[in-house]
Structures are given as C-alpha cells and as structure tokens.
Amino acid sequence: MLGEIIAVAKSTFICCLSAAGRLFKRLLRPAPATVVAGIVRDAVRSKCELVAENAMLRQQLIVVRRAVKRPSYSVETQSAPSAQPC
C-alpha cells in the first residue's frame, strides 16, 4: 500500500517536472521576429513601456561610450599652435 502511494507520487512528480521543463523551454524560446509582428507589437505598447525601453537604451549608450578609450593628449600637442595657412 505505501509502496503504491510512493510510486504514484514519484511518477506524478516526474510528470510535473517534465511538463515544467517543456513550459520553460517554450517560454524562453525567442519569438519569431518578423517586421509585421514588430510593427504591431510596437504600435500597442504603452507609453510607460516605451519610456522604460528608452531609458534602458540610453544607459547602454552611456556604457558603450564609457568603454571606448579616448586619445590622450600630451602637453606638447595641447599647446602646439595649429598650422593654418595665412
């Protein structure tokens, strides 16, 4: 009797884990990116979602700009007169 209950519980647990795994795989799969779907999706987004995405994209630009090394200027190159024709 107890063995049957444990066997049923084990098979139910394994079935639930399998279903959860399939669900997660389906949810984590990227949506097909078609132009029409993108236009429709953007058309129905709320202003709050658009502002949040804009803020995220601005932050990414800030990080990219910070990662690019700027040229260093020495004292000689900063104080050198520019060669302009007269």
Secondary structure, DSSP 8 states (H G I E B T S, - for coil): -HHHHHHHHHHHHHHHHHHHHHHHHHHHS-----HHHHHHHHHT--HHHHHHHHHHHHHHHHHHHHHS------HHHHHS------
